[in-house]
Amino acid sequence: MAPIQLKDSEQQQSGCLSNIFSRFTRSASSPSTSSSNEKFIYSAVDPMEDLPPYEDIVKSMQKLDVKCDSEIEAIINKEINSISDELREISLDLHENVETGMKEVHAHNVLTAYLEKKGFKVTRHAYGMETAFTAEYSRGSGRRIGVCSEYDGLPGLGQGCGHNLIAISGLATAIGIKAALDSGKASGKVVLFGTPAEELSIGKIVLVSKGAFQENVDVCLMLHPAAYNHQHAAFIAIHDVRVEFFGKPSHASAAPWVGVNALDALVQVWNGISMMRQQLMPTDRVHGIVTDGGQAPNVIPEHTSAFFFVRTTRANQIGRLQKKLENIFEAAALATGCKVKYTWREIGVTKDVIQNRPLANFYAQHMEKYGIEFPSEEDQIRAGGGSTDFGNISYEMPSIQPFYGIHTTAANHTIEFTAAAKTMAAHKDTITASKCMAATGVEVLLNDDYYNSVQRNFKENQVEFTAEVSEVGKPACNYI
């Protein structure tokens, strides 16, 4: 496959966490309380969905015979501590030399050279993407742990989502797992995937479509910096559509009756979507921009276009909104006499993230050793709203992508978060979280019972999250 080339018009920030973080300026250790008089709070899950009490999950985790003991943890931590200064240099380099999606040539070269030096078998330009890579290390037979690094930045903001930290967290986690393998106390394989263009929701979706994860690893792990700590971080599904209307130009004053107004069609679409929102589920989202509204006020527009995102809590619900939007497009064309063309993103839906509970809670248990506190799972999930292509991996295998706090109150995708992502405090937080993630991966290698619980949860989630959904959702309350 030739390297993917994106048109300038396609450099959209459809991935990552672009709209959810501003609500998290308070500490994650003091979750909000609820009452019957509270206003509606956005929820990344169906309001009727039941979640098991966090305390019950913790108790069940404590019953497991943990194999990643203090001796193995010490091996992991010592190795990660030994490379902390090197990782700091890489992080600052990526922060200073920002590259946008599918153009991360410098980051690709820096990361692959470092991994090769650390004894990994590196494949550059992997799976037909110029800036993707894989780095693997194995010792003996056993299970296979996948880890992800991201390294693209945001136009105008630089590392406003902390992908410089995500890059080194992947390095640290993989190298920590490798240390456990080298010690002879674990056997198996670790594979680090360098995944470009997360902000465009491309890299991981391409890798999934080519079987990169499914054919090479049994679980997949990844970390994401934020202003707070959530092991059950909620991400929702997203799809996008471009719509165009074609009319007939004419003088807007001298002979308007001769023209066919493509802008009228687009205005009808805008109004149609606005009216549709009152019939959408509270967790659905439709938002967009006009990309062409005509060329001159005295000419009936012959062409207009717009770009819309649709989001639902689960990927299997996206079809509801697709059908509604297509009906609105067709109705606007019929009403105005225009022709219409609409194109959904060829690469497909960016799916919601299915956080694997046993993986997530084992990671959290390790983080709690460092004094990190987590809100309830329910509070974490109700705080969702962003999207990431990691979700497509989570539909294929047990996966987690927790948030870890980097000592800032700034929201992601802001200038303030860009500044926070290069601080020493953020680096130390990344090192801590990476140690805990590496221990989680090693537990998968060592513990059959634990791995079986991971797989059970994944299979249960598959049944729930891939089931057919009806057009009419569950009622949010009793009828009055």
C-alpha positions in Angstrom: 0.0 0.0 0.0 1.4 3.4 -1.0 1.8 6.0 1.8 -1.5 7.7 2.5 -1.7 11.3 1.3 -4.3 13.6 2.7 -5.7 16.6 1.0 -5.4 19.9 2.9 -9.2 19.9 3.3 -9.0 16.6 5.1 -6.6 17.8 7.8 -9.5 17.9 10.3 -9.2 17.3 14.0 -11.7 14.5 14.1 -9.7 12.4 16.5 -8.6 12.6 20.1 -10.2 14.6 22.8 -11.2 17.9 21.2 -14.3 18.7 23.1 -14.4 17.1 26.5 -11.7 18.4 28.8 -12.8 21.8 29.8 -15.2 20.4 32.3 -12.4 18.8 34.3 -10.6 21.7 36.0 -11.4 20.3 39.4 -9.5 17.5 41.0 -10.4 13.9 40.1 -10.1 12.9 43.7 -13.3 14.8 44.6 -16.0 13.4 42.3 -19.3 15.3 42.2 -22.3 14.2 44.1 -25.7 13.8 42.5 -29.2 14.7 43.5 -32.6 14.5 41.9 -32.6 18.3 41.3 -29.3 18.3 39.2 -29.3 19.6 35.7 -28.6 17.0 32.9 -25.0 16.1 32.8 -23.6 14.7 29.5 -23.2 10.9 29.8 -21.1 8.7 27.6 -23.4 5.8 28.4 -27.1 5.1 28.1 -28.7 6.8 31.2 -30.4 3.5 32.0 -27.2 1.4 31.9 -26.3 -0.3 35.2 -22.6 -0.4 36.3 -21.2 -2.7 38.9 -20.2 -1.0 42.1 -16.5 0.0 42.0 -16.0 -1.6 45.5 -17.2 -5.0 44.2 -14.8 -4.8 41.3 -11.9 -4.0 43.6 -12.8 -6.9 45.9 -12.9 -9.4 43.0 -9.5 -8.1 41.8 -8.1 -8.6 45.3 -9.1 -12.3 45.2 -6.8 -12.9 42.2 -3.4 -14.5 42.9 -1.2 -11.7 41.6 1.9 -12.9 39.9 3.6 -9.6 39.2 5.1 -9.5 42.7 7.3 -6.8 44.3 10.5 -8.4 42.9 9.2 -8.2 39.3 7.9 -4.7 39.9 11.3 -3.7 41.1 12.9 -5.0 37.9 10.4 -3.0 35.8 10.7 0.1 37.8 14.5 0.0 37.9 14.7 -0.3 34.1 12.2 2.5 33.5 14.0 4.8 36.0 17.3 4.1 34.2 16.0 5.5 30.9 14.0 8.4 32.4 16.5 11.0 31.3 16.7 9.6 27.8 12.9 9.6 27.5 12.8 13.2 28.8 15.1 14.2 25.9 12.9 12.5 23.4 9.8 14.0 24.8 11.2 17.6 24.7 12.4 16.9 21.1 9.0 15.9 20.0 7.4 18.8 21.8 9.8 21.3 20.1 9.7 19.7 16.6 5.9 19.2 16.2 4.6 17.3 13.1 1.0 16.9 12.1 -0.7 13.6 11.1 1.0 11.4 8.4 3.9 13.8 8.4 5.7 12.7 11.5 9.0 11.9 9.8 11.3 13.2 12.5 9.3 11.5 15.3 9.3 8.2 13.3 13.1 8.3 12.9 13.8 9.3 16.5 11.6 6.6 18.0 12.7 3.8 15.8 16.4 4.5 16.2 16.0 4.5 20.0 14.0 1.3 20.0 16.6 -0.4 17.8 19.3 0.7 20.2 17.3 -0.9 23.0 17.3 -4.3 21.4 13.9 -4.3 19.6 13.3 -5.7 16.2 12.0 -2.6 14.4 10.0 -2.4 11.2 9.9 1.1 9.8 7.2 2.5 7.5 4.9 -0.3 8.6 1.8 -1.4 6.9 2.1 1.0 4.0 2.2 4.2 6.2 5.3 6.2 5.9 5.4 7.2 9.6 4.1 4.0 11.2 6.3 1.5 12.8 6.4 -1.7 14.9 9.1 -2.7 17.4 9.0 -6.2 18.9 10.9 -8.2 21.4 10.2 -11.8 22.6 11.7 -14.4 24.9 10.3 -17.9 24.9 6.7 -18.7 24.2 3.7 -17.1 25.8 1.2 -14.3 25.4 1.8 -11.2 23.4 1.3 -7.6 24.8 0.7 -4.7 22.4 1.5 -1.1 23.4 0.7 2.0 21.4 2.6 5.3 21.0 1.3 8.4 19.3 3.4 11.4 18.2 1.4 13.7 16.0 0.6 17.3 17.0 -2.2 19.8 16.4 -2.0 22.6 13.9 -1.5 25.9 15.7 -1.3 24.2 19.1 1.6 21.9 18.9 1.5 19.1 21.4 -1.8 20.3 22.8 -2.9 16.8 23.6 0.5 15.6 25.0 1.4 13.1 22.3 5.0 13.7 23.1 4.2 12.1 26.5 2.2 9.3 24.8 5.2 8.6 22.7 7.5 8.1 25.6 4.9 6.3 27.7 4.8 3.7 25.0 8.6 3.4 25.0 8.7 3.1 28.8 6.0 0.5 29.0 7.4 -1.7 26.3 10.9 -1.4 27.7 9.6 -2.2 31.2 7.9 -5.3 29.9 11.1 -6.3 28.0 13.0 -6.0 31.3 10.7 -8.5 32.9 11.2 -10.9 29.9 15.0 -10.4 30.1 15.0 -11.3 33.8 13.7 -14.8 33.0 10.7 -14.3 35.3 8.3 -14.0 32.3 8.1 -15.3 28.8 6.2 -14.1 25.8 6.3 -11.0 23.5 5.9 -7.3 23.6 5.1 -5.2 20.5 5.2 -1.4 20.4 3.0 0.1 17.6 3.9 3.5 16.4 0.5 4.9 15.3 0.5 8.1 13.2 -2.3 10.6 12.7 -4.4 10.0 15.8 -5.7 13.6 15.5 -7.1 12.6 12.1 -8.4 9.2 13.3 -6.3 7.3 10.7 -3.3 5.4 11.9 -4.9 2.8 14.2 -7.9 2.3 11.9 -5.5 1.4 9.0 -3.5 -0.9 11.2 -6.7 -2.7 12.4 -7.9 -3.0 8.8 -4.6 -4.8 7.9 -4.8 -7.1 10.9 -1.7 -5.6 12.6 -3.0 -6.0 16.1 -5.2 -9.0 15.6 -2.4 -11.1 14.1 0.4 -10.1 16.5 -0.9 -9.4 20.0 -3.4 -10.6 22.6 -4.1 -7.4 24.5 -3.3 -3.8 23.8 -2.3 -1.0 26.3 -1.9 2.7 26.0 -1.8 5.8 28.2 -3.1 9.3 27.7 -2.2 12.5 29.7 -5.0 14.7 31.0 -5.8 16.9 34.0 -7.1 13.9 36.0 -6.9 10.2 36.5 -9.5 7.9 35.0 -8.8 4.2 34.4 -12.3 3.9 32.8 -11.9 6.9 30.5 -14.9 7.2 28.2 -14.5 7.9 24.5 -17.5 7.8 22.1 -17.9 6.8 18.4 -17.6 9.3 15.6 -18.2 9.4 11.9 -18.1 12.3 9.4 -19.8 13.3 6.2 -19.2 15.9 3.5 -22.3 17.2 1.6 -22.4 19.2 -1.5 -25.4 20.9 -3.4 -25.3 21.8 -7.0 -27.7 24.4 -8.4 -27.7 26.9 -11.2 -26.2 30.4 -11.1 -28.1 33.6 -12.0 -28.1 37.3 -11.2 -29.5 37.5 -7.7 -31.4 40.8 -8.5 -32.0 40.9 -12.2 -33.2 37.3 -12.8 -33.3 35.3 -9.5 -36.1 33.1 -10.9 -33.7 31.7 -13.5 -31.3 30.3 -10.8 -31.4 27.2 -8.5 -30.1 28.3 -5.2 -27.6 25.8 -3.7 -27.3 27.9 -0.5 -31.1 27.6 0.1 -30.5 23.8 0.2 -27.7 24.1 2.7 -29.7 26.4 4.9 -32.5 23.8 4.9 -30.0 21.2 6.0 -28.8 23.4 8.8 -32.3 24.0 10.0 -33.3 20.4 9.5 -30.4 19.3 11.7 -31.3 21.9 14.4 -34.9 20.6 14.5 -33.8 17.0 14.5 -31.8 17.5 17.7 -34.9 17.6 19.8 -35.7 14.0 18.8 -32.1 12.8 19.3 -31.0 10.9 22.4 -29.4 13.2 25.0 -26.0 11.5 24.3 -26.1 12.0 20.5 -24.1 14.8 18.9 -24.3 16.4 15.4 -22.1 19.4 14.6 -20.5 20.9 11.6 -19.3 23.8 9.5 -20.1 25.4 6.1 -17.1 24.9 3.8 -18.5 26.8 0.8 -21.5 29.2 1.1 -21.2 30.8 -2.4 -18.9 33.2 -4.1 -20.7 36.6 -4.3 -23.9 38.1 -2.8 -25.2 39.1 -6.2 -24.9 35.7 -7.7 -27.3 32.8 -6.9 -24.9 30.2 -5.5 -24.5 27.2 -7.8 -22.4 25.2 -5.3 -22.3 24.9 -1.6 -20.8 22.4 0.8 -20.6 21.5 4.5 -18.8 19.1 6.8 -20.5 17.4 9.7 -19.5 15.1 12.5 -21.9 12.6 14.1 -21.2 11.0 17.5 -23.0 8.3 19.5 -22.0 6.5 22.6 -21.5 3.2 20.8 -20.4 2.5 17.2 -23.5 0.3 16.6 -25.7 3.4 17.0 -24.0 5.6 14.3 -26.4 4.2 11.7 -29.3 5.9 13.3 -27.8 9.3 12.7 -26.5 8.5 9.3 -30.0 7.7 8.1 -31.4 10.8 9.6 -28.8 13.1 8.0 -29.2 11.4 4.6 -32.9 12.0 4.7 -32.3 15.7 5.6 -29.9 16.0 2.6 -32.3 14.4 0.2 -35.2 16.5 1.4 -33.3 19.7 1.0 -32.3 18.8 -2.5 -35.9 17.9 -3.4 -37.3 21.1 -1.9 -34.9 23.4 -3.7 -34.4 21.6 -7.0 -30.7 21.1 -6.4 -28.6 18.0 -6.9 -27.0 16.6 -3.8 -23.8 14.5 -3.2 -22.8 13.3 0.2 -19.8 11.2 1.2 -19.2 9.5 4.5 -15.6 9.0 5.5 -14.1 6.2 3.4 -12.0 4.9 6.3 -15.1 4.2 8.3 -16.4 4.8 11.8 -14.0 5.8 14.6 -15.4 3.5 17.3 -15.9 4.1 21.0 -13.3 2.7 23.4 -14.3 -0.4 25.3 -12.2 -0.3 28.4 -11.4 -3.8 29.7 -12.4 -3.7 33.4 -9.8 -6.3 34.7 -7.0 -4.5 32.9 -8.2 -1.1 33.9 -8.6 -1.9 37.6 -5.3 -3.8 37.8 -3.6 -0.7 36.4 -5.5 1.5 38.9 -4.4 -0.7 41.9 -0.8 -0.1 40.9 -1.4 3.6 40.6 -3.0 3.7 44.0 0.3 2.6 45.5 1.6 6.0 44.4 -1.2 7.8 46.2 -3.3 8.3 43.0 -7.1 8.4 43.6 -9.8 7.6 41.1 -13.4 8.7 40.9 -16.1 6.1 40.7 -16.5 4.2 37.4 -19.9 5.8 36.9 -18.6 9.3 37.3 -15.7 8.6 34.9 -17.9 7.2 32.2 -20.5 10.0 32.4 -17.7 12.5 31.7 -17.0 11.2 28.2 -17.4 13.0 24.9 -14.2 12.8 22.9 -13.2 10.3 20.3 -10.0 8.3 19.4 -9.1 5.7 16.9 -7.9 3.5 19.7 -11.5 2.5 20.0 -11.2 0.4 16.8 -8.5 -1.6 18.5 -10.7 -2.1 21.6 -13.3 -3.8 19.5 -10.8 -6.4 18.4 -9.1 -7.4 21.6 -9.0 -6.6 25.4 -7.6 -3.0 25.6 -7.3 0.0 27.9 -6.4 3.6 27.4 -6.6 5.3 30.9 -6.1 9.0 31.5 -3.4 9.9 33.9 -3.0 13.4 35.5 0.0 15.6 34.7 -0.4 18.2 37.5 -2.4 20.7 35.5 -5.9 22.0 35.5 -5.7 22.9 31.8 -8.0 21.2 29.3 -6.5 19.2 26.5 -6.3 21.0 23.1 -5.4 24.3 24.7 -2.3 26.4 24.8 -2.0 25.8 28.5 -2.0 22.0 28.1 0.7 22.4 25.4 2.8 24.1 28.0 2.0 21.5 30.7 3.1 18.7 28.4 6.7 19.7 28.6 7.0 20.2 32.3 9.2 18.0 34.5 6.1 17.2 36.6 4.3 15.9 33.6 7.3 13.8 32.8 7.4 12.3 36.2 3.7 11.5 36.1 4.3 9.7 32.7 7.1 7.6 34.2 4.9 6.6 37.1 1.9 5.7 34.9 4.2 3.7 32.6 5.5 1.6 35.4 1.9 0.7 36.4 1.0 0.0 32.8 4.1 -2.2 32.3 3.2 -4.2 35.5 -0.3 -4.6 34.0 1.1 -6.1 30.8 3.5 -8.4 32.8 0.5 -9.7 34.8 -1.1 -10.8 31.6 2.1 -12.7 30.7 2.3 -14.4 34.1 -1.2 -15.1 35.3 -3.6 -17.5 33.5 -6.5 -16.8 35.8 -6.1 -13.1 35.3 -5.8 -13.4 31.6 -8.9 -15.5 31.5 -10.8 -12.8 33.4 -9.6 -10.3 30.9 -10.9 -12.4 28.0 -14.2 -13.1 29.7 -14.8 -9.3 30.1 -13.9 -8.7 26.5 -16.3 -11.4 25.2 -19.1 -10.0 27.4 -18.5 -6.5 26.0 -18.5 -7.8 22.5 -22.0 -9.3 22.9 -23.2 -6.0 24.5 -21.6 -3.4 22.3 -22.0 -5.0 18.9 -25.7 -6.0 19.3 -28.3 -4.6 16.9 -29.9 -1.5 18.3 -33.5 -0.3 17.7 -34.4 3.0 16.2 -36.1 4.0 19.5 -33.8 4.2 22.5 -34.7 3.4 26.1 -36.9 6.0 27.8 -34.9 8.3 30.1 -37.7 8.6 32.6 -41.3 7.6 33.3 -44.0 9.3 31.4 -45.9 12.0 33.2 
